[in-house]
Amino acid sequence: MRRLLQRFQRSAPPIDHDLWRAARERVPWVAALDHERDTRLHALASRFLAAKTITPVAGLSLDDTQRVQLAALCCLPLLEFGNEGLRGWSQLIVYPDAFRVNRSHVDAAGVLHEWDDELIGEAWESGPVILSWADIEADLAAPREGFCVAVHEIAHKLDALDGALDGTPPLPRAWQREWARDFQLAYDTLAREVDAGRETAIDGYAAEAPEEFFAVCSEYHFSDPRLLREAMPMVASHLERFYGVSPLQ
């Protein structure tokens, strides 16, 4: 089965070059790539479109260029990691705007609590990635503002590849130890600042959990790498090694 999958990936039809050019011009992070990385991303995005189903819902319609934009954005964090980062899920669901999900939790006393969350993105550990198209467009319009919802959700998918959603993607053992040490220190520092009510350079949502810390910092790597280096130099160094140099340095 693995050999069949690899053969399928190798034979994925390349995205038409005119279509690729039209899509990449609308995605600032992609438009800024050098030729070698652009070629790699083109191949990854072609595999993405061959392997994944992109499903617009709630009345949204996506043309071919927009579908390629989505593939490029979702594959941007995979430039160094490679197509193994596409493993484990098959569908990208796209809403026109933020969407609501029902949450439930049973507390220690056995009481069921239910509430609604409004989200702009979500990555199910063993299921689809869900994105808001309006927020994708907002990210593209302001690519240096510290936000990129597609990168955030793909970071969660990378994180989950080793079976644990804990802020550490699959890495060689020695690097994994260094990553865990440096990310934990930076996360704990941010959490203390947020708990104390102090203003933080990095969005305080990153202090929600280690996995959110990794995903939020991944957004900054692509959309405000200078701020990330100033605020968390060790985290920035790890992410540059993991993702490659940010296109918007």
ROSE-558122 format. One record per residue (C-alpha): residue number from 1; chain; x, y, z. Coordinates in Angstrom, 3 decimals. Example, Ala and Ser with C-alpha at 12.3 -4.5 7.8 and 13.67 -1.06 7.14 Angstrom:
BEGIN
{num=1 cadena=A X=12.300 Y=-4.500 Z=7.800}
{num=2 cadena=A X=13.670 Y=-1.060 Z=7.140}
# end
This chain:
BEGIN
{num=1 cadena=A X=0.000 Y=0.000 Z=0.000}
{num=2 cadena=A X=2.817 Y=2.392 Z=0.858}
{num=3 cadena=A X=4.488 Y=1.685 Z=-2.505}
{num=4 cadena=A X=1.202 Y=2.355 Z=-4.262}
{num=5 cadena=A X=0.824 Y=5.646 Z=-2.377}
{num=6 cadena=A X=4.363 Y=6.697 Z=-3.284}
{num=7 cadena=A X=3.716 Y=5.862 Z=-6.950}
{num=8 cadena=A X=0.517 Y=7.916 Z=-6.820}
{num=9 cadena=A X=2.365 Y=10.858 Z=-5.292}
{num=10 cadena=A X=5.087 Y=10.747 Z=-7.944}
{num=11 cadena=A X=2.496 Y=10.690 Z=-10.741}
{num=12 cadena=A X=0.367 Y=13.551 Z=-9.400}
{num=13 cadena=A X=-0.264 Y=15.851 Z=-12.396}
{num=14 cadena=A X=1.559 Y=19.172 Z=-12.016}
{num=15 cadena=A X=-0.502 Y=22.314 Z=-11.654}
{num=16 cadena=A X=-0.624 Y=24.175 Z=-14.955}
{num=17 cadena=A X=2.161 Y=26.782 Z=-14.888}
{num=18 cadena=A X=-0.107 Y=29.669 Z=-15.896}
{num=19 cadena=A X=-2.557 Y=28.715 Z=-13.159}
{num=20 cadena=A X=0.298 Y=28.397 Z=-10.668}
{num=21 cadena=A X=1.625 Y=31.818 Z=-11.663}
{num=22 cadena=A X=-1.805 Y=33.403 Z=-11.234}
{num=23 cadena=A X=-2.277 Y=31.821 Z=-7.810}
{num=24 cadena=A X=1.227 Y=32.542 Z=-6.464}
{num=25 cadena=A X=0.880 Y=36.239 Z=-7.328}
{num=26 cadena=A X=-2.074 Y=36.414 Z=-4.902}
{num=27 cadena=A X=-0.146 Y=34.793 Z=-2.019}
{num=28 cadena=A X=2.631 Y=37.141 Z=-0.801}
{num=29 cadena=A X=4.575 Y=34.398 Z=1.019}
{num=30 cadena=A X=4.651 Y=32.300 Z=-2.152}
{num=31 cadena=A X=5.373 Y=35.202 Z=-4.496}
{num=32 cadena=A X=8.492 Y=35.965 Z=-2.407}
{num=33 cadena=A X=10.010 Y=32.474 Z=-2.721}
{num=34 cadena=A X=13.174 Y=31.928 Z=-4.730}
{num=35 cadena=A X=13.017 Y=29.693 Z=-7.795}
{num=36 cadena=A X=14.181 Y=26.521 Z=-6.043}
{num=37 cadena=A X=11.659 Y=26.752 Z=-3.208}
{num=38 cadena=A X=8.904 Y=27.807 Z=-5.598}
{num=39 cadena=A X=9.566 Y=24.664 Z=-7.647}
{num=40 cadena=A X=9.355 Y=22.501 Z=-4.519}
{num=41 cadena=A X=6.128 Y=24.183 Z=-3.432}
{num=42 cadena=A X=4.649 Y=23.725 Z=-6.915}
{num=43 cadena=A X=5.270 Y=19.972 Z=-6.625}
{num=44 cadena=A X=3.871 Y=19.776 Z=-3.094}
{num=45 cadena=A X=0.749 Y=21.749 Z=-4.024}
{num=46 cadena=A X=0.222 Y=19.465 Z=-7.043}
{num=47 cadena=A X=0.305 Y=16.439 Z=-4.728}
{num=48 cadena=A X=-2.053 Y=18.227 Z=-2.343}
{num=49 cadena=A X=-4.652 Y=18.780 Z=-5.060}
{num=50 cadena=A X=-4.342 Y=15.174 Z=-6.231}
{num=51 cadena=A X=-4.673 Y=13.716 Z=-2.727}
{num=52 cadena=A X=-7.077 Y=16.070 Z=-0.925}
{num=53 cadena=A X=-10.693 Y=17.010 Z=-1.487}
{num=54 cadena=A X=-11.348 Y=20.747 Z=-1.169}
{num=55 cadena=A X=-14.978 Y=21.204 Z=-0.117}
{num=56 cadena=A X=-16.496 Y=24.725 Z=-0.045}
{num=57 cadena=A X=-19.646 Y=24.862 Z=2.098}
{num=58 cadena=A X=-22.398 Y=27.277 Z=3.162}
{num=59 cadena=A X=-22.786 Y=28.706 Z=-0.331}
{num=60 cadena=A X=-19.091 Y=29.364 Z=-0.967}
{num=61 cadena=A X=-17.759 Y=28.787 Z=-4.466}
{num=62 cadena=A X=-14.022 Y=28.478 Z=-5.251}
{num=63 cadena=A X=-12.492 Y=28.788 Z=-8.704}
{num=64 cadena=A X=-9.378 Y=26.925 Z=-9.837}
{num=65 cadena=A X=-7.029 Y=29.751 Z=-8.891}
{num=66 cadena=A X=-8.458 Y=29.946 Z=-5.386}
{num=67 cadena=A X=-8.086 Y=26.185 Z=-4.955}
{num=68 cadena=A X=-4.435 Y=26.443 Z=-5.961}
{num=69 cadena=A X=-4.005 Y=29.324 Z=-3.509}
{num=70 cadena=A X=-5.314 Y=27.098 Z=-0.733}
{num=71 cadena=A X=-3.052 Y=24.226 Z=-1.755}
{num=72 cadena=A X=-0.035 Y=26.553 Z=-1.795}
{num=73 cadena=A X=-0.856 Y=27.982 Z=1.633}
{num=74 cadena=A X=-1.364 Y=24.549 Z=3.170}
{num=75 cadena=A X=1.907 Y=23.267 Z=1.697}
{num=76 cadena=A X=3.996 Y=26.326 Z=2.608}
{num=77 cadena=A X=4.883 Y=24.854 Z=6.052}
{num=78 cadena=A X=5.980 Y=21.614 Z=4.324}
{num=79 cadena=A X=8.805 Y=23.066 Z=2.222}
{num=80 cadena=A X=11.472 Y=21.459 Z=4.425}
{num=81 cadena=A X=9.402 Y=18.671 Z=6.002}
{num=82 cadena=A X=8.197 Y=17.333 Z=2.672}
{num=83 cadena=A X=5.100 Y=15.507 Z=1.463}
{num=84 cadena=A X=5.053 Y=13.269 Z=4.563}
{num=85 cadena=A X=3.357 Y=16.265 Z=6.161}
{num=86 cadena=A X=0.270 Y=15.554 Z=4.053}
{num=87 cadena=A X=-0.260 Y=12.189 Z=5.715}
{num=88 cadena=A X=-3.269 Y=11.352 Z=7.882}
{num=89 cadena=A X=-6.092 Y=13.468 Z=6.465}
{num=90 cadena=A X=-7.964 Y=13.817 Z=3.203}
{num=91 cadena=A X=-10.294 Y=16.833 Z=3.215}
{num=92 cadena=A X=-10.058 Y=20.620 Z=3.416}
{num=93 cadena=A X=-13.418 Y=22.210 Z=4.270}
{num=94 cadena=A X=-13.739 Y=25.920 Z=3.533}
{num=95 cadena=A X=-16.448 Y=28.171 Z=4.990}
{num=96 cadena=A X=-17.130 Y=31.635 Z=3.565}
{num=97 cadena=A X=-16.521 Y=33.218 Z=6.990}
{num=98 cadena=A X=-16.045 Y=32.303 Z=10.655}
{num=99 cadena=A X=-18.064 Y=29.242 Z=11.632}
{num=100 cadena=A X=-19.673 Y=28.002 Z=14.835}
{num=101 cadena=A X=-19.017 Y=24.671 Z=16.529}
{num=102 cadena=A X=-20.731 Y=23.142 Z=19.542}
{num=103 cadena=A X=-18.494 Y=22.189 Z=22.464}
{num=104 cadena=A X=-19.285 Y=20.028 Z=25.476}
{num=105 cadena=A X=-17.434 Y=19.097 Z=28.634}
{num=106 cadena=A X=-18.302 Y=17.013 Z=31.686}
{num=107 cadena=A X=-16.734 Y=18.504 Z=34.817}
{num=108 cadena=A X=-15.439 Y=16.658 Z=37.886}
{num=109 cadena=A X=-18.919 Y=16.727 Z=39.433}
{num=110 cadena=A X=-20.408 Y=14.998 Z=36.394}
{num=111 cadena=A X=-22.178 Y=18.123 Z=35.142}
{num=112 cadena=A X=-22.372 Y=18.489 Z=31.353}
{num=113 cadena=A X=-21.462 Y=21.955 Z=30.045}
{num=114 cadena=A X=-22.260 Y=22.927 Z=26.443}
{num=115 cadena=A X=-21.384 Y=26.083 Z=24.534}
{num=116 cadena=A X=-20.742 Y=27.411 Z=21.031}
{num=117 cadena=A X=-17.369 Y=28.610 Z=19.765}
{num=118 cadena=A X=-16.892 Y=30.851 Z=16.739}
{num=119 cadena=A X=-13.782 Y=29.754 Z=14.859}
{num=120 cadena=A X=-11.774 Y=30.837 Z=11.804}
{num=121 cadena=A X=-9.941 Y=27.523 Z=11.538}
{num=122 cadena=A X=-9.777 Y=24.069 Z=13.028}
{num=123 cadena=A X=-7.733 Y=20.903 Z=12.482}
{num=124 cadena=A X=-9.236 Y=17.652 Z=13.671}
{num=125 cadena=A X=-6.565 Y=15.289 Z=14.930}
{num=126 cadena=A X=-7.811 Y=12.442 Z=12.712}
{num=127 cadena=A X=-10.027 Y=14.387 Z=10.350}
{num=128 cadena=A X=-10.245 Y=17.409 Z=8.068}
{num=129 cadena=A X=-8.738 Y=20.862 Z=8.180}
{num=130 cadena=A X=-11.408 Y=23.586 Z=8.269}
{num=131 cadena=A X=-10.722 Y=27.198 Z=7.231}
{num=132 cadena=A X=-12.579 Y=30.476 Z=6.842}
{num=133 cadena=A X=-12.097 Y=31.932 Z=3.357}
{num=134 cadena=A X=-12.720 Y=35.476 Z=4.605}
{num=135 cadena=A X=-9.859 Y=35.091 Z=7.063}
{num=136 cadena=A X=-7.615 Y=33.574 Z=4.407}
{num=137 cadena=A X=-8.234 Y=36.686 Z=2.326}
{num=138 cadena=A X=-7.595 Y=38.946 Z=5.329}
{num=139 cadena=A X=-4.247 Y=37.213 Z=5.909}
{num=140 cadena=A X=-3.279 Y=37.667 Z=2.262}
{num=141 cadena=A X=-4.201 Y=41.364 Z=2.397}
{num=142 cadena=A X=-1.997 Y=41.933 Z=5.476}
{num=143 cadena=A X=0.777 Y=39.321 Z=5.267}
{num=144 cadena=A X=3.044 Y=40.944 Z=7.869}
{num=145 cadena=A X=0.541 Y=41.270 Z=10.705}
{num=146 cadena=A X=1.399 Y=38.055 Z=12.563}
{num=147 cadena=A X=-1.514 Y=35.968 Z=11.285}
{num=148 cadena=A X=-1.897 Y=33.090 Z=8.835}
{num=149 cadena=A X=-4.748 Y=30.752 Z=9.707}
{num=150 cadena=A X=-3.740 Y=28.126 Z=7.126}
{num=151 cadena=A X=-0.231 Y=27.865 Z=8.591}
{num=152 cadena=A X=-1.729 Y=27.636 Z=12.092}
{num=153 cadena=A X=-3.923 Y=24.660 Z=11.237}
{num=154 cadena=A X=-1.261 Y=22.838 Z=9.208}
{num=155 cadena=A X=1.105 Y=23.272 Z=12.167}
{num=156 cadena=A X=-1.443 Y=21.330 Z=14.237}
{num=157 cadena=A X=-1.443 Y=18.574 Z=11.600}
{num=158 cadena=A X=2.354 Y=18.395 Z=11.704}
{num=159 cadena=A X=2.273 Y=18.351 Z=15.495}
{num=160 cadena=A X=-0.138 Y=15.395 Z=15.487}
{num=161 cadena=A X=1.943 Y=13.217 Z=13.147}
{num=162 cadena=A X=3.819 Y=11.572 Z=16.024}
{num=163 cadena=A X=0.564 Y=10.687 Z=17.783}
{num=164 cadena=A X=0.721 Y=13.431 Z=20.431}
{num=165 cadena=A X=-0.658 Y=16.956 Z=20.032}
{num=166 cadena=A X=1.884 Y=18.594 Z=22.345}
{num=167 cadena=A X=3.655 Y=21.347 Z=20.426}
{num=168 cadena=A X=6.481 Y=19.106 Z=19.187}
{num=169 cadena=A X=6.294 Y=17.710 Z=15.634}
{num=170 cadena=A X=8.237 Y=14.594 Z=14.601}
{num=171 cadena=A X=11.959 Y=15.416 Z=14.841}
{num=172 cadena=A X=15.265 Y=13.586 Z=15.189}
{num=173 cadena=A X=15.747 Y=12.631 Z=18.838}
{num=174 cadena=A X=18.537 Y=15.106 Z=19.686}
{num=175 cadena=A X=16.708 Y=18.002 Z=18.047}
{num=176 cadena=A X=13.461 Y=16.957 Z=19.730}
{num=177 cadena=A X=15.073 Y=17.305 Z=23.171}
{num=178 cadena=A X=16.423 Y=20.758 Z=22.355}
{num=179 cadena=A X=13.090 Y=21.818 Z=20.846}
{num=180 cadena=A X=11.105 Y=20.609 Z=23.877}
{num=181 cadena=A X=13.452 Y=22.402 Z=26.278}
{num=182 cadena=A X=13.463 Y=25.736 Z=24.439}
{num=183 cadena=A X=9.767 Y=25.760 Z=23.567}
{num=184 cadena=A X=8.759 Y=24.850 Z=27.129}
{num=185 cadena=A X=10.865 Y=27.676 Z=28.563}
{num=186 cadena=A X=9.413 Y=30.221 Z=26.138}
{num=187 cadena=A X=5.869 Y=28.924 Z=26.659}
{num=188 cadena=A X=6.154 Y=29.076 Z=30.463}
{num=189 cadena=A X=7.524 Y=32.628 Z=30.273}
{num=190 cadena=A X=4.677 Y=33.757 Z=28.016}
{num=191 cadena=A X=2.068 Y=32.042 Z=30.213}
{num=192 cadena=A X=3.372 Y=33.876 Z=33.308}
{num=193 cadena=A X=3.180 Y=37.211 Z=31.502}
{num=194 cadena=A X=-0.355 Y=36.527 Z=30.301}
{num=195 cadena=A X=-1.457 Y=35.372 Z=33.781}
{num=196 cadena=A X=-0.006 Y=38.561 Z=35.260}
{num=197 cadena=A X=-2.033 Y=40.675 Z=32.840}
{num=198 cadena=A X=1.014 Y=42.089 Z=31.077}
{num=199 cadena=A X=0.971 Y=43.036 Z=27.414}
{num=200 cadena=A X=2.938 Y=40.544 Z=25.334}
{num=201 cadena=A X=4.667 Y=40.870 Z=21.978}
{num=202 cadena=A X=3.303 Y=37.499 Z=20.870}
{num=203 cadena=A X=-0.482 Y=36.999 Z=20.816}
{num=204 cadena=A X=-1.558 Y=35.783 Z=24.246}
{num=205 cadena=A X=-3.601 Y=32.995 Z=22.669}
{num=206 cadena=A X=-0.286 Y=31.172 Z=22.316}
{num=207 cadena=A X=-0.343 Y=30.644 Z=26.108}
{num=208 cadena=A X=-3.525 Y=28.518 Z=25.898}
{num=209 cadena=A X=-1.575 Y=25.259 Z=25.495}
{num=210 cadena=A X=1.800 Y=24.054 Z=24.135}
{num=211 cadena=A X=0.190 Y=23.009 Z=20.851}
{num=212 cadena=A X=-1.318 Y=26.480 Z=20.397}
{num=213 cadena=A X=2.039 Y=28.028 Z=21.243}
{num=214 cadena=A X=3.687 Y=26.091 Z=18.408}
{num=215 cadena=A X=0.889 Y=26.951 Z=15.948}
{num=216 cadena=A X=0.813 Y=30.678 Z=16.819}
{num=217 cadena=A X=4.601 Y=30.983 Z=16.676}
{num=218 cadena=A X=4.475 Y=29.252 Z=13.287}
{num=219 cadena=A X=2.204 Y=32.046 Z=12.076}
{num=220 cadena=A X=4.718 Y=34.634 Z=13.266}
{num=221 cadena=A X=7.564 Y=32.776 Z=11.540}
{num=222 cadena=A X=5.892 Y=33.423 Z=8.206}
{num=223 cadena=A X=4.095 Y=36.704 Z=8.842}
{num=224 cadena=A X=6.299 Y=38.629 Z=11.312}
{num=225 cadena=A X=9.645 Y=36.815 Z=11.653}
{num=226 cadena=A X=11.459 Y=39.882 Z=12.941}
{num=227 cadena=A X=9.112 Y=40.237 Z=15.914}
{num=228 cadena=A X=9.430 Y=36.523 Z=16.682}
{num=229 cadena=A X=13.247 Y=36.718 Z=16.632}
{num=230 cadena=A X=13.200 Y=39.701 Z=18.977}
{num=231 cadena=A X=10.686 Y=38.176 Z=21.382}
{num=232 cadena=A X=11.769 Y=34.511 Z=21.327}
{num=233 cadena=A X=15.119 Y=34.028 Z=19.564}
{num=234 cadena=A X=15.482 Y=30.318 Z=20.402}
{num=235 cadena=A X=11.971 Y=29.506 Z=19.197}
{num=236 cadena=A X=12.601 Y=31.533 Z=16.031}
{num=237 cadena=A X=15.827 Y=29.594 Z=15.420}
{num=238 cadena=A X=14.073 Y=26.225 Z=15.710}
{num=239 cadena=A X=11.251 Y=27.303 Z=13.398}
{num=240 cadena=A X=13.668 Y=28.632 Z=10.793}
{num=241 cadena=A X=15.380 Y=25.243 Z=10.808}
{num=242 cadena=A X=12.033 Y=23.420 Z=10.632}
{num=243 cadena=A X=10.264 Y=25.586 Z=8.031}
{num=244 cadena=A X=13.223 Y=27.178 Z=6.270}
{num=245 cadena=A X=13.896 Y=30.909 Z=6.127}
{num=246 cadena=A X=10.692 Y=32.962 Z=6.148}
{num=247 cadena=A X=9.919 Y=34.346 Z=2.658}
{num=248 cadena=A X=9.150 Y=37.748 Z=4.228}
{num=249 cadena=A X=12.402 Y=38.309 Z=6.118}
# end
